[in-house]
């Protein structure tokens, strides 16, 4: 393959032409990585088992690049099952073929096969992440993406002395595939994890863990950057560094106005960049070890409670103290159901919105959607499943429960294969009622599976109001992730959305720019984006159980009228169905 870095050997005009043809920005640096999917043996909580990993590590390797660079990742599947990989938060302009969700943009990479995916970093800068996007595999198959500023530019804040990546996750003592298959076959709840983790370690308060608790070593008076990723399957977290405030400077690969707080709340799929000033160790009598704490936030009105134990790492000042066994300073986090604390933190997020990084919020809207998020039930033959009254659990958007097809939606769209999906996903729910009423909505309880998509014209502005519902008395905060795009979160609130009064409070000046949004329990949230990335793009709840149950939809953004507004053709090595 010919890359732009070789074009200096060619006439400049020919080089520029080939750059355009290959959709490689001239001047972009090209990186190559190899990801080997394989089993590896890990011990946690006194249990030893084989887990699926990338390159034998858990969490997996970090991808580092600069804004504008391109990374080619050769994925070799030597694991015990088929798999896909998704680059979470990377927009992949015009190239959904490399996005990764199973049966949406590709069929899985089969055992013994390989697939090269191209990651384009265009407007993203900061911290993102990658993970498996098939079945329950992202529990162990995930890692960080770090995008630095372009050469000649810098952070919009003082350069930190050093940086650390902290990945929040979960650990099951059971085999992950067994957890998935049991829940899918019997239609019941997925087994909850046995522990939460920071960089794969449960921390001091869990058995067989204290010797391996992750440590962040700092020097007094220095500033540090913490790159925080919530890779958990089911848990939102309050995150605290004992004795220290943190300053949020980015969310989901987009810079924010500096936002100082004692804690943060981060939902599954989100990333946050935090500045921490190491200012607590003054002299030899001062504490020099502090717990870094992630504690579950779960404010559902009724459901199976999340595993309550927190996970910890340790912030440790470099000193001459010879007693590192001294217990770190501890602190409390907000209570696990403190909705007000979570909402107060989220309401303080603002995009940077300056001349170097403007907030381009469209003031008019072409497509308005009102999407309800519900946990439902589906009928089961002879009432033989593990849900209530012999049913199986399901989930839906506008009472449509998504069914993965056997041929991926992208192939079906590109090659005009009939019968794979229909284009009748509704813009509004089938019936309006008091969505947050505590009473059971029996008539909307049951859903059928289908593969419906929403088709959007190129360059149209889309506004979506997400509404939490109480169809099964299961109000819960839903982390919604949109592939291929980031969006402005222009408003949120409690209760049912009021189409007359609530838009008056929209922030159209400096709303945060995100790719994953926590729709609040018993409430609503509104996003807005311009559809300038043609292709097939998945939108789903990032609670893995809800996505598997059907809380998903596919957006098809049509081509525009120019070459630069047209989806790229498929790669030669894409996995077969």
BASE-175086 format. One record per residue (C-alpha): residue number from 1; x, y, z. Coordinates in steps of 0.001 Angstrom, whole numbers, plus 500000, padded with zeros to 6 digits. Layout:
! residues N
PT  num      c1      c2      c3
PT  NUM       X       Y       Z
...
//
This chain:
! residues 577
PT  num      c1      c2      c3
PT    1  500000  500000  500000
PT    2  501277  503497  499197
PT    3  501192  506099  501970
PT    4  501515  509872  501952
PT    5  504873  509748  503713
PT    6  506332  508225  500550
PT    7  504955  510876  498223
PT    8  508080  513035  498514
PT    9  509550  510697  495912
PT   10  506762  511590  493483
PT   11  505774  514853  491864
PT   12  503766  516875  494387
PT   13  500639  516999  492227
PT   14  500546  513199  491846
PT   15  501040  512776  495590
PT   16  498170  515056  496412
PT   17  495915  513264  493953
PT   18  496702  509842  495445
PT   19  496162  511156  498972
PT   20  492659  512167  497978
PT   21  491975  508856  496228
PT   22  493118  506885  499273
PT   23  491295  509226  501676
PT   24  494543  509784  503588
PT   25  495156  513399  504600
PT   26  498539  514486  503342
PT   27  500826  515176  506280
PT   28  499128  512513  508427
PT   29  501476  510164  510216
PT   30  500733  506496  509642
PT   31  500996  504024  512531
PT   32  500739  500236  512413
PT   33  499656  498023  515305
PT   34  498922  494332  515652
PT   35  496205  493078  517982
PT   36  496252  489328  518654
PT   37  493041  488028  520213
PT   38  494094  485191  522506
PT   39  493366  483529  525819
PT   40  495549  484313  528817
PT   41  495538  483163  532435
PT   42  494723  485718  535152
PT   43  494152  485455  538894
PT   44  491765  487805  540706
PT   45  489853  487402  543986
PT   46  491768  484137  544599
PT   47  490325  482691  541362
PT   48  492483  481679  538378
PT   49  490879  481408  534962
PT   50  491493  481930  531262
PT   51  490115  485136  529806
PT   52  490042  486547  526295
PT   53  492644  489295  525843
PT   54  494494  491362  523257
PT   55  498219  490567  523120
PT   56  497846  488670  526382
PT   57  497193  491767  528498
PT   58  494199  492860  530586
PT   59  493356  495655  530091
PT   60  494726  495615  526566
PT   61  497402  497792  524943
PT   62  497073  501559  524587
PT   63  496926  503104  521109
PT   64  498727  506465  521052
PT   65  498693  508948  518174
PT   66  498297  512640  517386
PT   67  495268  514447  516072
PT   68  495181  513944  512300
PT   69  497097  510650  512373
PT   70  495912  507310  511007
PT   71  496443  503942  512693
PT   72  496130  500625  510872
PT   73  495375  497805  513315
PT   74  495865  494253  512068
PT   75  493514  492131  514200
PT   76  494468  488453  514298
PT   77  491904  486195  515967
PT   78  493619  483342  517797
PT   79  490915  483232  520418
PT   80  488285  480609  521095
PT   81  485399  482487  519463
PT   82  484492  485005  516757
PT   83  484881  488662  517710
PT   84  484805  492307  516561
PT   85  486608  495448  517778
PT   86  485113  498967  517986
PT   87  487029  502248  518302
PT   88  484749  504027  520757
PT   89  484339  507732  520016
PT   90  486353  507747  516785
PT   91  484174  509269  514054
PT   92  485726  507284  511187
PT   93  484701  509817  508484
PT   94  482974  508112  505545
PT   95  484323  504739  506709
PT   96  481823  502726  508753
PT   97  483540  499561  507477
PT   98  486151  500001  510224
PT   99  483711  500854  513040
PT  100  483282  497328  514387
PT  101  479848  496540  515905
PT  102  478855  492943  515228
PT  103  476217  492514  512473
PT  104  475843  496285  512147
PT  105  478926  497276  510139
PT  106  480611  493899  509798
PT  107  480323  490233  510458
PT  108  482629  488904  513194
PT  109  486286  488122  512637
PT  110  486223  484354  512665
PT  111  488610  482159  514628
PT  112  491892  481821  512745
PT  113  491138  484864  510553
PT  114  492335  488477  510534
PT  115  491073  491896  509532
PT  116  492884  495225  509193
PT  117  490911  498221  510445
PT  118  491849  501829  509782
PT  119  491396  504357  512586
PT  120  491252  508005  511477
PT  121  491752  510681  514129
PT  122  490229  513848  512700
PT  123  488626  516190  515259
PT  124  489118  513918  518291
PT  125  491751  514935  520848
PT  126  492183  513588  524347
PT  127  491173  510164  525667
PT  128  488983  507565  523959
PT  129  489032  503785  524115
PT  130  488573  500585  522129
PT  131  486683  497435  523035
PT  132  485164  494243  521708
PT  133  481702  494784  520247
PT  134  480395  491226  520208
PT  135  478417  489345  522850
PT  136  479885  490004  526344
PT  137  483515  490108  525239
PT  138  484326  493715  526098
PT  139  484411  492673  529780
PT  140  488073  491729  529236
PT  141  488822  492910  525680
PT  142  489341  496668  525980
PT  143  492031  499323  526196
PT  144  492791  503041  525975
PT  145  493213  505382  523002
PT  146  495278  508518  523656
PT  147  495211  511294  521022
PT  148  497754  514055  521587
PT  149  497603  517522  519999
PT  150  499115  517986  516548
PT  151  502805  518850  516427
PT  152  503166  522597  516877
PT  153  500069  522805  519080
PT  154  499524  521967  522731
PT  155  496898  521319  525376
PT  156  494535  524192  526246
PT  157  495864  523891  529808
PT  158  499310  523795  531427
PT  159  501279  520780  530279
PT  160  501169  518148  533043
PT  161  504319  516744  534582
PT  162  503153  513201  533825
PT  163  499997  511329  532934
PT  164  498312  508112  534037
PT  165  495516  506096  532423
PT  166  492912  504607  534769
PT  167  490429  502126  533304
PT  168  487394  501280  535427
PT  169  486067  497774  534819
PT  170  484496  494685  536329
PT  171  485609  491152  537112
PT  172  483583  487937  537009
PT  173  484849  484776  538671
PT  174  482696  482897  536171
PT  175  483567  482439  532519
PT  176  482240  485501  530643
PT  177  480892  483415  527763
PT  178  478945  481273  530241
PT  179  477473  484420  531841
PT  180  476335  485612  528419
PT  181  474980  482307  527130
PT  182  473071  481482  530303
PT  183  471275  484834  530277
PT  184  470516  484671  526547
PT  185  469227  481102  526635
PT  186  467031  481535  529705
PT  187  466057  485181  529176
PT  188  466830  486285  532720
PT  189  469068  488894  534313
PT  190  472790  488703  533630
PT  191  474876  487683  536632
PT  192  476412  490721  538301
PT  193  480191  491006  538512
PT  194  482103  489806  541572
PT  195  484210  492977  541805
PT  196  484911  496334  540243
PT  197  488440  497117  539089
PT  198  490930  499891  538327
PT  199  493351  498825  535594
PT  200  492255  495238  536090
PT  201  492867  495219  539865
PT  202  490032  495038  542437
PT  203  492086  496901  545056
PT  204  492901  496651  548741
PT  205  489421  495826  550029
PT  206  488955  492634  548019
PT  207  490524  489227  548761
PT  208  493910  488352  547243
PT  209  494243  491840  545746
PT  210  496157  494205  548047
PT  211  499635  493343  546746
PT  212  498638  494241  543181
PT  213  496613  497411  543786
PT  214  497484  499917  541055
PT  215  499659  502831  542199
PT  216  500011  506374  540876
PT  217  503312  507854  542023
PT  218  503522  511662  542194
PT  219  505849  514428  543379
PT  220  504759  517238  545664
PT  221  503842  520413  543761
PT  222  503528  518795  540318
PT  223  500434  518696  538083
PT  224  499274  515339  536692
PT  225  496797  514285  534019
PT  226  494527  511343  534832
PT  227  492950  509779  531750
PT  228  489835  508076  533126
PT  229  487834  505480  531146
PT  230  484665  503717  532285
PT  231  484890  500340  530558
PT  232  482454  498676  532974
PT  233  479648  496596  531535
PT  234  476963  497687  533992
PT  235  478254  500264  536479
PT  236  478308  504020  536620
PT  237  480838  505319  539133
PT  238  481493  508158  541490
PT  239  485248  508784  541309
PT  240  487254  510485  544085
PT  241  490927  511067  544899
PT  242  491102  511256  548691
PT  243  492311  514628  549932
PT  244  492436  516171  546448
PT  245  490117  517969  544070
PT  246  490219  517149  540373
PT  247  489693  519461  537391
PT  248  487784  518083  534405
PT  249  489420  519375  531200
PT  250  487944  516983  528606
PT  251  485142  514497  528102
PT  252  484878  511906  525317
PT  253  487876  513269  523404
PT  254  486696  516903  523447
PT  255  488015  519706  525664
PT  256  485859  521353  528316
PT  257  486047  524510  530345
PT  258  488111  523661  533452
PT  259  485693  522299  536016
PT  260  486943  521779  539578
PT  261  485100  519354  541845
PT  262  485622  516987  544765
PT  263  484248  514055  542745
PT  264  483034  513126  539304
PT  265  480352  510767  538017
PT  266  481236  508790  534900
PT  267  478871  506523  532995
PT  268  479781  503342  531034
PT  269  481454  504283  527749
PT  270  482508  507768  528825
PT  271  486054  509065  529195
PT  272  487241  512091  531157
PT  273  490575  513870  531367
PT  274  491292  515150  534883
PT  275  494042  517420  536151
PT  276  495287  516721  539656
PT  277  497625  518984  541605
PT  278  499775  516964  543995
PT  279  499673  519486  546824
PT  280  499017  517466  549974
PT  281  502438  516233  551115
PT  282  504076  519084  553007
PT  283  506603  517407  555311
PT  284  507590  514079  556796
PT  285  504648  514150  559206
PT  286  502095  514553  556373
PT  287  500199  511580  554943
PT  288  501822  510498  551702
PT  289  499429  507785  550495
PT  290  495814  508448  549407
PT  291  493134  506168  548031
PT  292  491819  506715  544509
PT  293  488239  505438  544745
PT  294  485581  504348  542247
PT  295  482256  503584  543906
PT  296  479129  502417  542012
PT  297  476323  504907  541375
PT  298  472992  503180  540836
PT  299  469738  505025  541517
PT  300  467198  502766  539835
PT  301  463758  502856  541404
PT  302  463669  499051  541522
PT  303  465896  496409  540018
PT  304  468608  494001  541035
PT  305  471069  496149  543051
PT  306  474563  496605  541685
PT  307  477554  495095  543444
PT  308  478247  497661  546168
PT  309  481946  497230  546895
PT  310  484156  500048  545733
PT  311  487466  499584  543978
PT  312  490622  501513  544793
PT  313  494039  502473  543485
PT  314  496657  504381  545492
PT  315  498089  507863  544965
PT  316  501554  507783  546512
PT  317  503913  510736  546980
PT  318  507607  510101  546378
PT  319  509274  510532  549776
PT  320  512096  509109  551881
PT  321  509539  507403  554074
PT  322  510560  503773  554453
PT  323  507169  502473  555587
PT  324  505090  502119  552412
PT  325  502703  499812  554269
PT  326  501100  502817  555978
PT  327  497369  502732  555273
PT  328  496362  505341  552661
PT  329  494080  508226  553575
PT  330  490489  507210  552876
PT  331  487392  509291  552177
PT  332  483731  508797  551404
PT  333  482032  509156  548051
PT  334  478434  510233  547475
PT  335  475944  507520  548360
PT  336  475299  504951  545654
PT  337  471789  506341  544980
PT  338  472625  510055  545269
PT  339  470846  511281  542146
PT  340  471256  514926  543126
PT  341  475044  514619  543402
PT  342  475273  512958  539979
PT  343  473008  515555  538369
PT  344  474869  518449  539989
PT  345  478192  517209  538634
PT  346  476865  516587  535122
PT  347  475211  520002  534945
PT  348  478598  521692  535355
PT  349  480130  520301  532152
PT  350  480664  522887  529383
PT  351  482528  522701  526099
PT  352  485635  524867  525756
PT  353  483916  527036  523108
PT  354  486769  529415  522276
PT  355  488360  530593  519026
PT  356  490661  527566  518824
PT  357  487969  525057  519753
PT  358  484570  526572  518943
PT  359  481196  525086  519790
PT  360  479256  524926  516527
PT  361  475711  524332  517734
PT  362  473152  524489  514957
PT  363  470289  526828  515806
PT  364  467712  525181  513521
PT  365  466610  521550  513337
PT  366  465621  519418  510326
PT  367  464830  516104  512064
PT  368  463216  515984  515503
PT  369  462963  512664  517335
PT  370  461503  511816  520727
PT  371  462863  508432  521831
PT  372  461697  506535  524905
PT  373  464031  504061  526608
PT  374  462327  501114  528261
PT  375  463012  497760  529830
PT  376  460378  495325  528600
PT  377  459491  491669  528360
PT  378  459138  489264  525447
PT  379  456984  486183  525351
PT  380  458692  482831  525775
PT  381  457387  479434  524572
PT  382  455400  477714  527333
PT  383  456394  480502  529737
PT  384  459683  478679  530204
PT  385  462128  481617  530552
PT  386  463702  483194  533633
PT  387  461992  486591  533457
PT  388  458871  487499  535399
PT  389  456037  484975  534967
PT  390  458141  482851  532616
PT  391  458880  485637  530105
PT  392  462309  486808  528929
PT  393  463684  490283  529510
PT  394  463843  492694  526576
PT  395  464543  496396  526056
PT  396  463442  498944  523485
PT  397  463612  502404  521940
PT  398  460139  503762  521133
PT  399  458864  500287  521957
PT  400  460984  498776  519156
PT  401  463342  496041  520350
PT  402  466284  495669  517968
PT  403  467147  492283  516490
PT  404  470646  491708  515098
PT  405  470356  490397  511519
PT  406  472360  487520  510025
PT  407  473872  489814  507388
PT  408  475305  493074  508685
PT  409  473229  496190  508013
PT  410  476102  497984  506260
PT  411  476510  495255  503629
PT  412  472752  495108  503159
PT  413  472615  498872  502614
PT  414  475681  499124  500372
PT  415  474767  496159  498174
PT  416  470968  496727  498306
PT  417  470241  493336  499863
PT  418  466521  493129  500544
PT  419  464892  491697  503643
PT  420  467636  492493  506151
PT  421  466073  495611  507715
PT  422  463146  497988  507348
PT  423  463302  501803  507343
PT  424  460306  502455  509579
PT  425  461887  503203  512959
PT  426  459425  505695  514490
PT  427  460362  509288  515333
PT  428  458009  509261  518333
PT  429  456764  506546  520721
PT  430  453581  504669  519787
PT  431  451667  506211  522671
PT  432  452206  509154  525005
PT  433  451476  508800  528698
PT  434  453112  509733  531984
PT  435  456401  508005  531166
PT  436  457816  508377  534668
PT  437  454695  507277  536526
PT  438  455411  504517  539026
PT  439  452484  502441  537824
PT  440  453109  499416  535637
PT  441  452318  500108  531955
PT  442  451023  496645  531109
PT  443  449910  497475  527560
PT  444  453480  498467  526586
PT  445  455192  495762  528580
PT  446  455651  493262  525743
PT  447  457712  493898  522600
PT  448  458582  491954  519476
PT  449  462039  491804  517936
PT  450  462663  493557  514598
PT  451  465477  495236  512658
PT  452  464314  498801  512042
PT  453  466599  501665  510985
PT  454  466293  505434  510732
PT  455  467350  506996  507402
PT  456  468691  510570  507545
PT  457  469543  512931  504698
PT  458  473128  514106  504465
PT  459  473845  517438  506211
PT  460  470530  517510  508043
PT  461  470477  518620  511689
PT  462  469124  515963  514053
PT  463  467715  516629  517507
PT  464  466811  513753  519801
PT  465  465024  513966  523130
PT  466  465689  510797  525134
PT  467  463033  509959  527698
PT  468  463478  507420  530494
PT  469  460336  505385  531142
PT  470  458836  503218  533843
PT  471  457206  500555  531704
PT  472  458309  497759  534034
PT  473  458883  499893  537120
PT  474  462593  499812  536241
PT  475  463640  503438  535986
PT  476  467370  503617  535500
PT  477  470010  505959  534104
PT  478  470730  504865  530509
PT  479  474170  505607  528987
PT  480  473441  506113  525267
PT  481  476350  505944  522793
PT  482  476215  507051  519139
PT  483  478781  505645  516712
PT  484  480308  507812  514003
PT  485  479441  511102  515699
PT  486  479808  513283  518724
PT  487  476837  515418  519715
PT  488  476056  518463  521813
PT  489  474137  517731  525020
PT  490  471935  520813  525027
PT  491  469585  520007  527904
PT  492  468396  517553  530538
PT  493  465863  517473  533305
PT  494  463669  515538  535699
PT  495  460310  513959  534895
PT  496  458552  513906  531523
PT  497  459910  516242  528846
PT  498  457723  519304  528279
PT  499  457931  520350  524645
PT  500  456848  523910  525450
PT  501  458867  524870  528513
PT  502  461936  522611  528593
PT  503  463497  523858  525324
PT  504  463616  527331  526894
PT  505  466433  526067  529120
PT  506  468562  524604  526288
PT  507  472225  525590  526259
PT  508  473028  526515  522634
PT  509  476206  528424  523517
PT  510  478682  526030  525146
PT  511  477046  522618  525728
PT  512  479396  519672  526280
PT  513  480380  517717  523154
PT  514  480121  513991  523865
PT  515  479687  510595  522244
PT  516  478086  508934  525286
PT  517  475280  510461  527338
PT  518  473754  509360  530631
PT  519  469996  509836  530281
PT  520  468977  510499  533903
PT  521  466755  508169  535860
PT  522  463159  509379  535810
PT  523  464155  512151  533420
PT  524  465142  513259  529920
PT  525  468105  514603  527939
PT  526  468387  516289  524531
PT  527  471216  516036  521999
PT  528  471824  517750  518670
PT  529  474219  516900  515804
PT  530  474661  517531  512086
PT  531  474591  514411  509889
PT  532  477753  515001  507849
PT  533  479235  511497  508153
PT  534  477630  509226  505552
PT  535  477268  505561  506401
PT  536  475656  503117  508783
PT  537  475991  504086  512462
PT  538  474841  502246  515557
PT  539  473191  503898  518580
PT  540  472644  501882  521740
PT  541  472555  501824  525507
PT  542  476043  501125  526860
PT  543  474728  498915  529617
PT  544  475641  495717  527832
PT  545  472563  493866  529055
PT  546  470241  496539  527643
PT  547  472020  496522  524282
PT  548  471757  492728  524101
PT  549  468087  492936  525054
PT  550  467378  495362  522179
PT  551  467841  498984  523331
PT  552  469445  499842  519988
PT  553  468799  501458  516627
PT  554  470782  502010  513432
PT  555  471080  505364  511666
PT  556  471730  505315  507928
PT  557  473088  508690  506819
PT  558  472768  508994  503052
PT  559  475557  510196  500763
PT  560  475848  513861  499893
PT  561  476404  515321  496436
PT  562  480220  515397  496371
PT  563  483014  512849  496595
PT  564  483949  514160  500053
PT  565  480375  513511  501188
PT  566  480205  509917  499907
PT  567  480799  506749  501887
PT  568  484026  504917  501023
PT  569  483903  501501  499329
PT  570  484444  498345  501420
PT  571  487949  497000  502108
PT  572  489046  493849  500325
PT  573  489584  491836  503517
PT  574  486338  492513  505375
PT  575  485106  489443  507256
PT  576  482508  487301  505474
PT  577  479129  486562  506999
//
